Amino acid sequence: MLTAPSDLDEGALGAALATGWGIRVAAMSYRPVGWGSHHWEVAAGGGGQWFVTVDEVANKRLSEGESLDDGFRRLQASLRAAADLRNAGREFVVAPRPAASGEPVVRMGERFAVAVYPFTDGESFTWDNPSPEWRRGMLGMVAAVHGAPVRALAEEFAVPFREGLEAACAGDGFADRGPYARPAAALVREHAAGIARLLGRYDELAAIARGEPDRVVLTHGEPHPGNTMLTADGWRLIDWDTVLVAPPERDLWDLDPGDGSILDAYAAATGVTPLPELLELYRLGWDVKDIAYDLARFRRPHGETADDVKTWDGLSSLVGRLCS
């Protein structure tokens, strides 16, 4: 995220690091990288450098009806799986350092959850034009994750905060909780028919996936270039907060360059042939879930931060592209 939460006190974060991990903060700087989580680079007194992630647990829920505790438990299960993967010998996994409690993530107040990672030096990547070398590196990591005997929560094929999206499509206005509330409601209402078509197609494809329960594997969930690094010791895969047991296509839908070469290589390496319908499910699901997540942000109190502006630009662009 581009900005830190206005109600998160860095002093409280430092206290959480001291209590949870024994890290005495000498310097702390916010890093406006990634999307979804908040990040700090922390230098520890006496030496040592850490990458600290703070998540808003409300965003880890599947619906507004779930509690903040439910959101925290989802995050906790994902990060436990990452730690188990690392312990199972998947050295490319940048897993969280366990807290004194043994858990990979610690609650900070009601709203936030904190995880601590080793600071990793290496080359980072953007979404633009992944190279053949990147695709091969990612394929190797994805196949290794899919073959791991590690447990995690199961994919539910839910569109998070779908109830709010469908209510907005039906013309149910919502409270004016910030500058983008009314424009977001009007945007969704204008494109309600198109959004309904997307949701209908998603449901059809999800039904197909549910009919293939024997194909599920452990998945990362977001193995895109921004979640990889190339270090002196090889490739690394980061940001494990979306781990689920799911069809393998959850990690494959955006990995192939379009000629089938990576999908064929995956089938050769694993013996599992990716299914076109499930590749479509996750390709469509990526966009539909973004719409629902972004709308949910504007149904809550918000302002006009850089993150709010970016979310509005993304929502209006995505709805316009998919539903016009």
N, C-alpha and C positions, 0 to 999 in steps of 0.2 A: 504494500500500500504506500501511497505517496506521502501520507501524513499520519502522525501518531494520534491515537484517540485523545480527545481533549480532556477526558476525565481520568486518564491514566497518569499517575504520578510516578516520575522516574525514581524518586526516593523510595516509594513503596516497591517498585520493581527491584531496586538494589537490595532492599531488605529481603524480598522473596528469594533472590539469588543467594544471599548469605545464609538464610535459614535452610533452603532446600538443597543447595549444592556446596555450601561452604565457600562460595566465591565472594571475595571482598573486592568490590568494584573500585578501580582506580580511575577509570574513564569510561564513559558510555556515550555512544553516538547513534542516532537514529539512521537507519539505512532505507531509503525509499526505493526498495526493490521488490519484485514479485507482485502478486495480487491475491488478496484474501487474508493473508497474515501480516502482522507487523514485525519488523526486524530491528534489532540493535546489535552493533558490534561492541563488545565489552572487553576492556583490558583489565586484568585482575591484578590487584596489589601483590607484589612478590613475583610477578611474571605470569604468563599465560594469557591466551586470547580466545574468546568465545563468540559464537554467533547465537544470539538469543531470539527466540520466536515467541510472540504473544498472539494468541488467537482469541477472538470474540466468540464465546461458546454459543451465543445465539445463532451464529451463522452455521453451526455444525448440526443444527436440528433439521428434520425433514418437514416440519410444519410448525406454525405458530402455536399449535396445541401442545407440542412437546415442551418439556421443561428445560431450563438451562442445564440441569443435571443430566438430562438425556443427551444434550449436545456435548457435554464434557465427556460422557462415557463413550460416545462415538469416536471422539478425538483420541481418547485414551486407548481404545482398542486398536486403532490404526497405528499409533506410535509403538504400542507393545509389539505388534507384528513386525514393524521395522527393526526393533531391537532384536527380536527373535531371528529375523533373517540374517542380521549381522552376526549373531552368535552361532548361526548355522553355517557360517563360512562364506557368506556373500559379502566379500570385502568391499565391493563397490557401493554398498549401502551406507550412506551418511546417516547414521542412526543417532537419536538423542542420547545424551549421557544420563544414566539413571540418577535420580535424586536420592537423598538420604533414605527416603521411604522405599526405594527400589523401583519406583514408578518412573516412566519416561516423561511424565508431564505433571505439573502441579497446579492446582487451582489457586488463583489470586483474586480474592473477593468473589463476588457472584458472577461477574461478567467475563473474567479473563482466565486464560490458562497459559502457563509458561513452560517452555521446553528449552533445553540448552544443548548446543551442538559444538563439536570441535570446529575451530575455524579452519576452513579448507582453502588452500591456495591453488589456483588453477585457472584455466581459460573458461569463461562463461560463454553462453550462446544465446542468440535471439531466435525468434520464430522464422525469420526470413531465410528461405532457400537452404534448408539443411543439406549438408554435403553427403555424398555417398559414404564417407568415412563415419560421419555421425550416425547415419542410419544403421550401418553395420555394428557400430559400438552399442547403440541402443538395442538392436535386435538381440545381441548376446546377453545383455543385462535382463531384458524382458523374458527371454526364454529361461534364464536362470531363476528369476522370480517365480515364473509359472510352474517350475518343477520343484519348488521348495515345499517341504512338509511342515508348513507353518499355518496356524489357525488365525482367522480373522472373522469379523462380522460378514454376513452374507449380503450380497446385492439384493435390494428390494425392488429395483426398477421403478423407484418413485421419482417423480419430479418435485424437488423440494419447494415448499411454499406454493404448491399447485392450487390450493384452495383460494388463495388471494388472487392468483392470476385468473382463474375461472370466474371469480366474483367480479373482477374488473371487466372481463369480457362481457359479462351479463349486464354491465352498466351500473354495477354497484359502486358508487363513488366511495372514497375513503377520506378519512380526516385530513385536513390540510396541516400536515406536520412538517412542512418545509417547502422551499421554493419549487421543488420538482414533483410534489405530490399531485397537483392538478394536471400539469402537462403529461405526467406518466399515465394517469387514469384516462385522459383523453386519447393519448396515443394507442393504448391497448384497446379501448372501446372502438376506435376507428378501424382497427385491424382485427377485430374479434373473430371474424369468419376465417381469416387466414390462420390465426393462432389456433382456433379450434381444429382446423385441418391438420396442423402439425401435431397437436396432442393426440388426435385420433390415429394418425399414422404411427406415432410413437407407441401407443397402446397395442396396435396390431403387431408391431415388431417385438415388443416386450412379451407378448403372449407366445411368440415363437421361441424366444429365449427361455422362457419358463418351461417349455417342453423339451429342453435339452439339459436336464440337471446333471448328467454325467460328464459334461464338458467343463464344468467350472474349475477354476484354478485360483491361486492367489494372484491378485493384480495390484499394480501401483495406482492406476487410475488416471494419472496425468503425466505420462512419459513424453513430454514435449521438450524441445531444445532448451527452454528456460529452466528446466529442472535437471539439467545435466551440467557436468563440469569435466574437463580433461585436465588431469593432474600429472605430475611427474611419475606417479605410480599407476596411471591408467584412468579409465573412465570412472566417473562417480555419478550416482543417481540420488537426487536430493528431494526434499519436500514430500514426506510420506504420510501426510495427514488425510489422504483419500483412499487408503488401502481397503480393499474388499475382496472376498471370495466371489468371483464372477466369471462369466464367459471370457475366454482369452481375447476376444475382439475388443474388449474394453481398453486394452493397451495397444491394439494393432490398427485401429481405424484410421489413424493419421500417420502411420509409420511408413507406409509404402509410397514410393514416388509416383505411382499411377500406372506402372507397367507390370505390376504383379510380382516383381522380383523379390521384394522383401517378404511378401506373403508366402511365396514358394519356398524361400529359404527357411522361414519359420516352420512350414509344414515338414520340410526335410529334416530339420533339427529336432522337432518334437513329435512328429507323427500325427499332428492335429492339423487338419485343413481348415483355415478360416472360412466362415460362412458369410456370403454376401449380405444376407438379411441382417445379420448381427453386426456386421461392419456398418451398415446403414443405421441400425439402432443407435449405436454410440456416436456416429457422426451427427445424426439428428438430435440425439439427446444432449450433446454438448451445447448446441445452440438453444434448444428449448429450455434447458436448465439455466442458462445464462439469462434468458428473458425473465424467468420466474425469480431468480435470485436478485436481479437488478430491480425488478418491480418491488420486491419485498423490502429492499433498502429504502425505497421512497414511501412505503406504507408506515415506516417508523420515523421517529423524529430525526431530522437531518438538516444540514445547512447547505453551504455552497463552497465546501472545501474542494481542493484539487481532486480528491477521490469522488466526491459527488458529481463534479463536472465530468470527469472521465466516465463514470457510470452512466450518466445521462447520455453522453455522446455514444457510448457503446450500445445502450438500449435502443435509442432512436434509430441508429444505423442498422442494427441487427433486425429489428422489427420491419423497418422499411425494406431491407434486402429480402427477407424471407416471405413477407406477407403482402407485398404490393402486387 
